[in-house]
């Protein structure tokens, strides 16, 4: 039970204020309340006592108050709730993330610190919990279930089983099991996944899903294991099947190319289910500042034809139901006073944001800078690697000095396929064929020998330089893409020196670099400065790669090693097959030249 729910003294004061016996602490007058239960928009005043809404009543009924805010007919919504986010993808620590999203109207997030956990283990989740205390943003954490996301195919900085899950679920700040990415383990009853699911079910808390590509019997079996939500939507048909199966949908903003079709499909239903919620999942810092987080998704769904009232309901009342938080998501007496004042339902500009009864933002700007937790030390020094040399980025075929080899290669981006190519080998070095590039992965957590792994990439074109990142879902090992060993070495060594981040190199020079020394994924920079650097790096990456939306985009760099997805992927353990769930030998055949 949270302190708010059990604060009897606060509730008794609210009772007296609602009866008119004592003044409200704050009274919002002349508002248009968006009623998330009835769908109506009603003229009303709202009285607040401390952190609680004490009364929603006809305009002018009460005047007794310590403070009054005249909203001049603006629209009053509950605070927005993001039902699934990896704050790490903003590359900002929680206090700087809060500074941005609260001003946009988001007052609660369900943070899956999966990325931190894959680098730091349980300590990473503890950092997430402790560093998000006392913020104007209500941060609810999930216990990462997939560390690593694909056991035996990759190695991250830690490994979670039932014991770790029980530990995290015992913390009051943790509201459930984070997205269960090991679909294969669920469906095949792996011992590790059984332990994790059992801990989640015993806790009575939420169990979040990651059901990418599941349908039919596989989808039904996944739900039967106790998993109740999914944000991994691949099409409109996929969304409908999952909704019909009983999953709570978390429509996400990180795949905008799917939204138009999903909206069309939802509008064919007799009604919009309360099991439709919204989430951002992953938003880079420049997009977060320029376009917005959850508010950008809301506006996009409205532009595709959904009513503003319906979309706001998904982001408030529906989300509160999903989060099992009856104290949030509704403008009603007895609820926490997390509120957003919008100028209109067409533009949805946030004029004011209230968190727990206090105005924290005016006209899109937070009224104060949230401080970092003084007793929390950000985790650094996680790049446990020595400097690399150019020869480390040359692909070799064991036992072959001169000749030819037929190799398996990775074809495509996002939805990868197997390819085959015959290559020339000279003096023991594979000559990268025309139209191909190289992907290189090295374990950075100090848990094994860290032999560099390499594979040929087809469908990315010929990279004119190198792109390196230590932020690589989900194990966050050091990943470099390129063709020239010297450029690849330069970009990799820059990140090893700076404690992680992203780097671009070309023609022997560094084009751009963003240092992310906190766990190799978060920056020390102010949000605006980081956003500018990130945008600049993304734009300069176009000098190295020819991007082809929606899949071959800059964002794909961060997800190119996602071994939990179907198809081939390269990890720190080698070339993996997502269907067979095994590490495979890329060498199919060799021919040695006669001496």
Buried (B, 14 or more C-beta within 10 A) or exposed (E): EEEBEEBEEBBEBBBBBBEBEBBBBBBBBBBBBBBBEEEEBBEBBBBBBBBBBBBBBEEEEBEEBEEBBEBEEBBBBBBBBBBBBBBBBBBBBBBBBBBBBBBBBBBBBBBBBBBBBBBBBBBBBBBBBBBBEEBBBBBBBBBBBBBBBBBEBBBBBBBBBBEBBBBBBEEEBBBBBBBBBBBBBBBEEBEBBBBBBBBBEEBEBBBBBBBBBBBEEEBEBBBEBBBBBBBBBBEBEBBBBBBEBEBBBBBBBBBBEBBBBBBEBBEEEEEBBBBBBBBBBBBBBBBBBEBBBBBBBBBBBBEBEBEBBBBBBBBBBBBBBBBEBEBBBBBBBBBBBBBBBBBEBEEBBBBBBBBBBBBBBBEBEBBEEBEBBEEBEBBBEBBBBEEBEEEBBBBEBEEBEBBBBBBBBBBBBBEBEBBBBEBBBEEBBBEBBEEBBBBBBBBBBEBEEBEBBBBBBBBBBBBBBBBBBBBBBBBBBBBBBBBBBBBBBBBBBBBBBBBBBBBBBBEEEBBBBBBBBBBBBBBBBEBEEBBBBBBBBBEBBEEBBEBEEEBBBBBBBBBBBBBBBBBBBBBBBBBBBBEEBEBBEBBEEBEBEEE
